[in-house]
Amino acid sequence: MKSILYSVCIGSLALALTAGGAQAARDKRSDNAKPQQRSAKVQAARPANTGRSMSAHRNVSAAQYRQRSYAKPHTSSNAVVEHNSGLRAVRERNLARNERMRERNSQEFRARRDVAVNRDRNVAVNRAKNFDANRERNVAVNRTRNADVNRFRNTNEFGSRNNGAFNRERNFNRTENAAFYRRGNVRITNSWHGDAFRGQRYAAFRNYHRQWHDRGWWRSHYNRIIFVNNGWYYWNAGYWFPAWGYAPSVTYVYDGPIYGYNGLSPDQVTVNVQEQLARAGYYDGPIDGVLGPMTREAIAAFQADNGLAITSAIDEPTLATLGLA
């Protein structure tokens, strides 16, 4: 009986072993057909690293070991992120450095430009300032210098001319006096006979009388005859006289001698007298070189104010008192 039971158990065990071997063969073929799933199963079946020796993994087949050895290594995503972060940091540093260089170059350019602009502006401002300052300084210096020079020249040149300056200062009220005499209190003199006209300086007036001669006669007797103010004048003994008859149609506003000096013509001498009388306030007519009634009236007023013989003409004492001769 025991032998029968023993045989039955052995037979059951053999069947079980045979069924297990067949199942193992099928699992092996299934694993070869699906390597990825097998690898996953192997990794799942692989125990964690707990410090055990390599002997615990001896049951792994050679195919599984080979497949695991040639599998592509796994790259960590953290390393990629760190690499990209490093590249980004380098790029940002380069951008910041380029920006600093651009800013520095811009500042240097502005500084150079400002220096050039300020230099030109300063040159222009200083030029204008110096010009204005020099102009004011030169005007002041020249004004003082001219005043000193003219004062000295006038003192030396006119101070000794028969006390002309003294007489002009003495006749401070000459304008009122001239107006007074112009109202008829002084008469224009046409005759020079009398005690007031004694002396050599009035001899030409005392001895004057009108002469009528033709052109030939005048030319044969006088070598200097000129035409001024629509009339002919001849030169004799320091005076200009009208040459009556030199031209039949010529008439003269003033019939008498005109004292000449420095070789000037009678019209130029008359112009100088008119200008001096106008400055002194005696004459307000035209400066035309014509010894007409207004000029003769002013001469008479000036002669009366200065104690001169009233010739109403241009004589030597009158020119000396005016400071002209």
C-alpha positions as a Markdown table, in Angstrom:
| # | Residue | x | y | z |
|---|---|---|---|---|
| 1 | Met | 0.0 | 0.0 | 0.0 |
| 2 | Lys | 2.8 | 2.3 | 0.9 |
| 3 | Ser | 4.5 | 1.6 | -2.4 |
| 4 | Ile | 1.4 | 2.5 | -4.3 |
| 5 | Leu | 1.1 | 5.8 | -2.5 |
| 6 | Tyr | 4.8 | 6.4 | -3.0 |
| 7 | Ser | 4.5 | 5.8 | -6.7 |
| 8 | Val | 1.5 | 8.1 | -7.0 |
| 9 | Cys | 3.4 | 10.9 | -5.3 |
| 10 | Ile | 6.4 | 10.4 | -7.5 |
| 11 | Gly | 4.2 | 10.4 | -10.6 |
| 12 | Ser | 2.4 | 13.6 | -9.5 |
| 13 | Leu | 5.7 | 15.3 | -8.8 |
| 14 | Ala | 7.0 | 14.3 | -12.2 |
| 15 | Leu | 3.9 | 15.7 | -13.9 |
| 16 | Ala | 4.2 | 18.9 | -11.9 |
| 17 | Leu | 7.9 | 19.3 | -12.8 |
| 18 | Thr | 7.1 | 18.6 | -16.5 |
| 19 | Ala | 4.3 | 21.2 | -16.5 |
| 20 | Gly | 6.6 | 23.7 | -14.8 |
| 21 | Gly | 9.4 | 23.1 | -17.3 |
| 22 | Ala | 7.0 | 23.6 | -20.2 |
| 23 | Gln | 5.7 | 26.8 | -18.6 |
| 24 | Ala | 9.3 | 28.0 | -18.1 |
| 25 | Ala | 10.1 | 27.3 | -21.8 |
| 26 | Arg | 7.1 | 29.3 | -22.9 |
| 27 | Asp | 8.1 | 32.2 | -20.7 |
| 28 | Lys | 11.6 | 32.2 | -22.1 |
| 29 | Arg | 10.4 | 32.3 | -25.6 |
| 30 | Ser | 8.0 | 35.1 | -24.7 |
| 31 | Asp | 10.9 | 37.1 | -23.1 |
| 32 | Asn | 13.1 | 36.7 | -26.2 |
| 33 | Ala | 10.2 | 37.9 | -28.4 |
| 34 | Lys | 9.7 | 41.1 | -26.2 |
| 35 | Pro | 13.0 | 42.3 | -25.0 |
| 36 | Gln | 11.8 | 45.6 | -23.7 |
| 37 | Gln | 9.2 | 44.0 | -21.5 |
| 38 | Arg | 11.8 | 41.4 | -20.4 |
| 39 | Ser | 14.2 | 44.2 | -19.5 |
| 40 | Ala | 11.5 | 45.9 | -17.6 |
| 41 | Lys | 10.7 | 42.7 | -15.8 |
| 42 | Val | 14.4 | 42.1 | -15.0 |
| 43 | Gln | 14.7 | 45.6 | -13.7 |
| 44 | Ala | 11.5 | 45.1 | -11.6 |
| 45 | Ala | 12.8 | 41.8 | -10.3 |
| 46 | Arg | 16.3 | 43.4 | -9.6 |
| 47 | Pro | 16.6 | 44.1 | -5.9 |
| 48 | Ala | 17.6 | 47.5 | -4.6 |
| 49 | Asn | 21.3 | 48.2 | -3.8 |
| 50 | Thr | 21.3 | 47.2 | -0.1 |
| 51 | Gly | 25.0 | 46.4 | 0.1 |
| 52 | Arg | 24.7 | 42.7 | -0.9 |
| 53 | Ser | 27.4 | 41.0 | -2.8 |
| 54 | Met | 27.4 | 40.4 | -6.6 |
| 55 | Ser | 26.5 | 36.8 | -5.9 |
| 56 | Ala | 22.9 | 37.8 | -5.5 |
| 57 | His | 22.7 | 38.6 | -9.2 |
| 58 | Arg | 24.2 | 35.3 | -10.5 |
| 59 | Asn | 20.8 | 34.1 | -11.5 |
| 60 | Val | 20.6 | 36.8 | -14.2 |
| 61 | Ser | 21.0 | 35.1 | -17.6 |
| 62 | Ala | 23.8 | 35.9 | -20.0 |
| 63 | Ala | 21.3 | 37.4 | -22.6 |
| 64 | Gln | 19.8 | 39.7 | -20.0 |
| 65 | Tyr | 23.2 | 40.8 | -18.9 |
| 66 | Arg | 24.3 | 41.4 | -22.5 |
| 67 | Gln | 21.1 | 43.3 | -23.3 |
| 68 | Arg | 21.6 | 45.5 | -20.2 |
| 69 | Ser | 25.3 | 46.1 | -21.0 |
| 70 | Tyr | 24.6 | 47.3 | -24.5 |
| 71 | Ala | 21.6 | 49.5 | -23.6 |
| 72 | Lys | 21.9 | 53.3 | -24.3 |
| 73 | Pro | 23.1 | 55.2 | -21.2 |
| 74 | His | 20.5 | 57.4 | -19.6 |
| 75 | Thr | 21.2 | 61.2 | -19.7 |
| 76 | Ser | 20.1 | 63.1 | -16.7 |
| 77 | Ser | 17.7 | 66.1 | -17.5 |
| 78 | Asn | 19.3 | 68.1 | -14.6 |
| 79 | Ala | 22.7 | 68.1 | -16.4 |
| 80 | Val | 21.0 | 69.5 | -19.6 |
| 81 | Val | 19.3 | 72.2 | -17.6 |
| 82 | Glu | 22.6 | 73.1 | -15.9 |
| 83 | His | 24.4 | 73.2 | -19.2 |
| 84 | Asn | 21.8 | 75.5 | -20.8 |
| 85 | Ser | 21.8 | 77.7 | -17.7 |
| 86 | Gly | 25.6 | 78.1 | -18.0 |
| 87 | Leu | 25.3 | 79.1 | -21.7 |
| 88 | Arg | 22.6 | 81.6 | -20.9 |
| 89 | Ala | 24.8 | 83.1 | -18.1 |
| 90 | Val | 27.7 | 83.4 | -20.5 |
| 91 | Arg | 25.5 | 85.1 | -23.1 |
| 92 | Glu | 24.1 | 87.5 | -20.5 |
| 93 | Arg | 27.6 | 88.4 | -19.3 |
| 94 | Asn | 28.7 | 89.1 | -22.9 |
| 95 | Leu | 25.7 | 91.3 | -23.5 |
| 96 | Ala | 26.3 | 93.2 | -20.3 |
| 97 | Arg | 30.0 | 93.7 | -21.3 |
| 98 | Asn | 29.1 | 94.9 | -24.8 |
| 99 | Glu | 26.6 | 97.3 | -23.3 |
| 100 | Arg | 29.2 | 98.7 | -21.0 |
| 101 | Met | 31.7 | 99.2 | -23.8 |
| 102 | Arg | 29.0 | 100.9 | -25.9 |
| 103 | Glu | 28.2 | 103.3 | -23.1 |
| 104 | Arg | 31.8 | 104.1 | -22.4 |
| 105 | Asn | 32.5 | 104.8 | -26.1 |
| 106 | Ser | 29.4 | 107.0 | -26.2 |
| 107 | Gln | 30.6 | 108.9 | -23.2 |
| 108 | Glu | 34.0 | 109.4 | -24.7 |
| 109 | Phe | 32.5 | 110.6 | -28.0 |
| 110 | Arg | 30.3 | 113.0 | -26.2 |
| 111 | Ala | 33.2 | 114.3 | -24.2 |
| 112 | Arg | 35.3 | 114.9 | -27.3 |
| 113 | Arg | 32.4 | 116.5 | -29.0 |
| 114 | Asp | 31.7 | 118.7 | -26.1 |
| 115 | Val | 35.3 | 119.8 | -25.9 |
| 116 | Ala | 35.3 | 120.8 | -29.6 |
| 117 | Val | 32.0 | 122.6 | -29.2 |
| 118 | Asn | 33.1 | 124.4 | -26.1 |
| 119 | Arg | 36.4 | 125.4 | -27.7 |
| 120 | Asp | 34.6 | 127.0 | -30.6 |
| 121 | Arg | 32.0 | 128.6 | -28.4 |
| 122 | Asn | 34.7 | 130.0 | -26.1 |
| 123 | Val | 36.7 | 131.3 | -29.0 |
| 124 | Ala | 33.7 | 133.1 | -30.4 |
| 125 | Val | 32.6 | 134.5 | -27.0 |
| 126 | Asn | 36.2 | 135.6 | -26.1 |
| 127 | Arg | 36.6 | 137.2 | -29.5 |
| 128 | Ala | 33.4 | 139.2 | -29.2 |
| 129 | Lys | 34.2 | 140.1 | -25.6 |
| 130 | Asn | 37.7 | 141.2 | -26.4 |
| 131 | Phe | 36.5 | 143.2 | -29.4 |
| 132 | Asp | 34.0 | 145.0 | -27.3 |
| 133 | Ala | 36.4 | 145.6 | -24.5 |
| 134 | Asn | 39.2 | 146.8 | -26.9 |
| 135 | Arg | 36.8 | 149.0 | -28.8 |
| 136 | Glu | 35.6 | 150.8 | -25.6 |
| 137 | Arg | 39.2 | 151.0 | -24.4 |
| 138 | Asn | 40.5 | 152.4 | -27.7 |
| 139 | Val | 37.7 | 154.9 | -27.9 |
| 140 | Ala | 38.5 | 156.1 | -24.4 |
| 141 | Val | 42.2 | 156.2 | -25.0 |
| 142 | Asn | 41.9 | 158.0 | -28.4 |
| 143 | Arg | 39.4 | 160.5 | -27.0 |
| 144 | Thr | 41.7 | 161.5 | -24.2 |
| 145 | Arg | 44.7 | 161.5 | -26.5 |
| 146 | Asn | 43.0 | 163.6 | -29.2 |
| 147 | Ala | 41.7 | 166.0 | -26.6 |
| 148 | Asp | 45.2 | 166.5 | -25.2 |
| 149 | Val | 46.8 | 166.8 | -28.6 |
| 150 | Asn | 44.1 | 169.3 | -29.9 |
| 151 | Arg | 44.3 | 171.3 | -26.7 |
| 152 | Phe | 48.0 | 171.6 | -27.0 |
| 153 | Arg | 47.9 | 172.4 | -30.7 |
| 154 | Asn | 45.2 | 175.0 | -30.3 |
| 155 | Thr | 47.0 | 176.7 | -27.5 |
| 156 | Asn | 50.3 | 176.9 | -29.4 |
| 157 | Glu | 48.8 | 177.7 | -32.8 |
| 158 | Phe | 46.1 | 180.1 | -32.0 |
| 159 | Gly | 47.2 | 181.5 | -28.7 |
| 160 | Ser | 49.7 | 184.0 | -30.2 |
| 161 | Arg | 47.5 | 185.3 | -33.0 |
| 162 | Asn | 47.0 | 188.8 | -31.8 |
| 163 | Asn | 45.1 | 187.7 | -28.7 |
| 164 | Gly | 42.3 | 186.2 | -30.8 |
| 165 | Ala | 41.4 | 183.6 | -28.1 |
| 166 | Phe | 41.4 | 186.4 | -25.5 |
| 167 | Asn | 39.1 | 188.5 | -27.6 |
| 168 | Arg | 36.7 | 185.6 | -28.2 |
| 169 | Glu | 36.5 | 184.9 | -24.5 |
| 170 | Arg | 36.1 | 188.6 | -23.7 |
| 171 | Asn | 33.2 | 188.8 | -26.2 |
| 172 | Phe | 31.2 | 186.1 | -24.4 |
| 173 | Asn | 27.9 | 188.0 | -25.2 |
| 174 | Arg | 28.8 | 188.4 | -28.8 |
| 175 | Thr | 25.7 | 186.7 | -30.0 |
| 176 | Glu | 23.5 | 189.2 | -28.3 |
| 177 | Asn | 25.7 | 192.0 | -29.4 |
| 178 | Ala | 25.5 | 190.8 | -33.0 |
| 179 | Ala | 21.8 | 190.7 | -32.9 |
| 180 | Phe | 21.8 | 194.1 | -31.4 |
| 181 | Tyr | 23.9 | 195.6 | -34.1 |
| 182 | Arg | 22.0 | 193.8 | -36.8 |
| 183 | Arg | 18.9 | 195.6 | -35.8 |
| 184 | Gly | 20.4 | 198.8 | -37.3 |
| 185 | Asn | 22.6 | 200.1 | -34.6 |
| 186 | Val | 25.6 | 199.6 | -36.8 |
| 187 | Arg | 25.8 | 200.7 | -40.4 |
| 188 | Ile | 27.6 | 199.0 | -43.3 |
| 189 | Thr | 30.5 | 201.3 | -44.2 |
| 190 | Asn | 31.1 | 202.0 | -47.9 |
| 191 | Ser | 33.5 | 205.0 | -47.4 |
| 192 | Trp | 36.8 | 204.6 | -45.6 |
| 193 | His | 37.7 | 208.3 | -45.1 |
| 194 | Gly | 38.1 | 209.4 | -41.6 |
| 195 | Asp | 40.3 | 209.2 | -38.5 |
| 196 | Ala | 39.3 | 205.6 | -37.8 |
| 197 | Phe | 41.1 | 204.5 | -41.0 |
| 198 | Arg | 44.5 | 205.9 | -40.4 |
| 199 | Gly | 47.5 | 203.7 | -40.5 |
| 200 | Gln | 49.2 | 201.4 | -43.0 |
| 201 | Arg | 46.8 | 198.6 | -42.4 |
| 202 | Tyr | 43.9 | 200.6 | -43.8 |
| 203 | Ala | 45.8 | 202.3 | -46.6 |
| 204 | Ala | 44.3 | 200.1 | -49.3 |
| 205 | Phe | 40.8 | 201.1 | -48.2 |
| 206 | Arg | 41.6 | 204.9 | -48.0 |
| 207 | Asn | 43.2 | 204.9 | -51.4 |
| 208 | Tyr | 40.7 | 202.7 | -53.2 |
| 209 | His | 38.7 | 204.1 | -56.1 |
| 210 | Arg | 37.0 | 202.3 | -58.9 |
| 211 | Gln | 38.9 | 201.9 | -62.2 |
| 212 | Trp | 37.5 | 201.1 | -65.6 |
| 213 | His | 39.8 | 199.5 | -68.1 |
| 214 | Asp | 39.6 | 197.0 | -70.9 |
| 215 | Arg | 41.0 | 193.5 | -70.7 |
| 216 | Gly | 44.2 | 194.4 | -72.5 |
| 217 | Trp | 45.0 | 197.2 | -70.0 |
| 218 | Trp | 44.4 | 195.0 | -67.0 |
| 219 | Arg | 46.7 | 192.3 | -68.5 |
| 220 | Ser | 49.4 | 194.7 | -69.2 |
| 221 | His | 49.5 | 196.1 | -65.7 |
| 222 | Tyr | 48.8 | 193.1 | -63.5 |
| 223 | Asn | 50.1 | 189.6 | -63.9 |
| 224 | Arg | 47.6 | 187.9 | -61.6 |
| 225 | Ile | 43.9 | 188.1 | -62.6 |
| 226 | Ile | 41.4 | 185.4 | -61.7 |
| 227 | Phe | 37.7 | 184.8 | -62.2 |
| 228 | Val | 35.6 | 184.0 | -59.1 |
| 229 | Asn | 31.9 | 184.6 | -58.1 |
| 230 | Asn | 31.1 | 185.7 | -61.6 |
| 231 | Gly | 33.7 | 188.5 | -61.5 |
| 232 | Trp | 37.3 | 189.3 | -62.3 |
| 233 | Tyr | 39.8 | 190.2 | -59.5 |
| 234 | Tyr | 43.4 | 191.4 | -59.7 |
| 235 | Trp | 46.0 | 191.0 | -57.0 |
| 236 | Asn | 47.9 | 194.1 | -55.8 |
| 237 | Ala | 49.9 | 194.8 | -52.5 |
| 238 | Gly | 48.3 | 192.0 | -50.5 |
| 239 | Tyr | 44.7 | 192.7 | -51.5 |
| 240 | Trp | 42.2 | 191.5 | -54.1 |
| 241 | Phe | 40.4 | 194.3 | -56.1 |
| 242 | Pro | 37.5 | 194.1 | -58.6 |
| 243 | Ala | 38.7 | 194.6 | -62.2 |
| 244 | Trp | 36.0 | 196.8 | -63.5 |
| 245 | Gly | 35.7 | 196.7 | -67.3 |
| 246 | Tyr | 37.6 | 193.5 | -67.7 |
| 247 | Ala | 34.3 | 192.0 | -68.9 |
| 248 | Pro | 31.7 | 194.6 | -69.9 |
| 249 | Ser | 28.7 | 192.7 | -68.4 |
| 250 | Val | 30.2 | 191.9 | -65.0 |
| 251 | Thr | 29.0 | 193.6 | -61.8 |
| 252 | Tyr | 30.2 | 193.1 | -58.3 |
| 253 | Val | 28.2 | 192.7 | -55.1 |
| 254 | Tyr | 31.0 | 194.3 | -53.1 |
| 255 | Asp | 33.1 | 197.1 | -54.5 |
| 256 | Gly | 36.2 | 197.3 | -52.4 |
| 257 | Pro | 39.5 | 195.5 | -51.5 |
| 258 | Ile | 39.6 | 192.0 | -49.8 |
| 259 | Tyr | 42.7 | 191.2 | -47.8 |
| 260 | Gly | 44.4 | 188.0 | -48.9 |
| 261 | Tyr | 46.7 | 185.6 | -47.0 |
| 262 | Asn | 48.6 | 182.5 | -47.8 |
| 263 | Gly | 47.9 | 182.9 | -51.5 |
| 264 | Leu | 44.2 | 182.2 | -51.1 |
| 265 | Ser | 41.7 | 183.4 | -53.6 |
| 266 | Pro | 39.1 | 186.0 | -52.5 |
| 267 | Asp | 36.2 | 183.5 | -52.4 |
| 268 | Gln | 38.2 | 181.1 | -50.2 |
| 269 | Val | 39.1 | 183.9 | -47.9 |
| 270 | Thr | 35.4 | 184.9 | -47.6 |
| 271 | Val | 34.5 | 181.3 | -46.9 |
| 272 | Asn | 36.9 | 181.1 | -44.0 |
| 273 | Val | 35.6 | 184.4 | -42.6 |
| 274 | Gln | 32.0 | 183.2 | -42.9 |
| 275 | Glu | 32.8 | 180.0 | -41.0 |
| 276 | Gln | 34.6 | 181.8 | -38.2 |
| 277 | Leu | 31.7 | 184.3 | -37.8 |
| 278 | Ala | 29.2 | 181.5 | -37.8 |
| 279 | Arg | 31.1 | 179.7 | -35.0 |
| 280 | Ala | 31.2 | 183.0 | -33.0 |
| 281 | Gly | 27.5 | 183.5 | -33.5 |
| 282 | Tyr | 27.6 | 186.5 | -35.8 |
| 283 | Tyr | 26.6 | 184.9 | -39.1 |
| 284 | Asp | 23.8 | 182.5 | -39.9 |
| 285 | Gly | 23.7 | 182.8 | -43.7 |
| 286 | Pro | 25.1 | 180.5 | -46.4 |
| 287 | Ile | 28.8 | 179.7 | -46.6 |
| 288 | Asp | 29.1 | 180.6 | -50.3 |
| 289 | Gly | 32.3 | 182.8 | -50.5 |
| 290 | Val | 30.3 | 185.9 | -51.5 |
| 291 | Leu | 30.9 | 189.1 | -49.6 |
| 292 | Gly | 27.3 | 190.1 | -49.7 |
| 293 | Pro | 25.2 | 192.3 | -47.3 |
| 294 | Met | 24.7 | 189.6 | -44.7 |
| 295 | Thr | 28.4 | 188.8 | -44.5 |
| 296 | Arg | 29.3 | 192.5 | -44.3 |
| 297 | Glu | 26.8 | 193.1 | -41.6 |
| 298 | Ala | 28.2 | 190.2 | -39.5 |
| 299 | Ile | 31.7 | 191.6 | -40.1 |
| 300 | Ala | 30.6 | 195.1 | -38.9 |
| 301 | Ala | 29.1 | 193.6 | -35.8 |
| 302 | Phe | 32.2 | 191.6 | -35.0 |
| 303 | Gln | 34.4 | 194.7 | -35.6 |
| 304 | Ala | 32.3 | 196.8 | -33.3 |
| 305 | Asp | 32.4 | 194.2 | -30.5 |
| 306 | Asn | 36.2 | 194.0 | -30.7 |
| 307 | Gly | 37.0 | 197.7 | -30.9 |
| 308 | Leu | 38.1 | 197.6 | -34.5 |
| 309 | Ala | 37.5 | 200.1 | -37.2 |
| 310 | Ile | 34.3 | 199.3 | -38.8 |
| 311 | Thr | 35.2 | 198.7 | -42.5 |
| 312 | Ser | 32.4 | 196.1 | -43.0 |
| 313 | Ala | 35.0 | 194.4 | -45.2 |
| 314 | Ile | 37.8 | 191.8 | -44.8 |
| 315 | Asp | 40.8 | 193.7 | -43.6 |
| 316 | Glu | 44.0 | 192.6 | -42.0 |
| 317 | Pro | 43.1 | 193.5 | -38.3 |
| 318 | Thr | 39.7 | 191.7 | -38.6 |
| 319 | Leu | 41.4 | 188.5 | -39.9 |
| 320 | Ala | 44.0 | 188.7 | -37.2 |
| 321 | Thr | 41.3 | 189.0 | -34.5 |
| 322 | Leu | 39.4 | 186.0 | -36.0 |
| 323 | Gly | 42.6 | 184.0 | -35.8 |
| 324 | Leu | 42.9 | 183.5 | -39.5 |
| 325 | Ala | 46.0 | 185.7 | -40.4 |
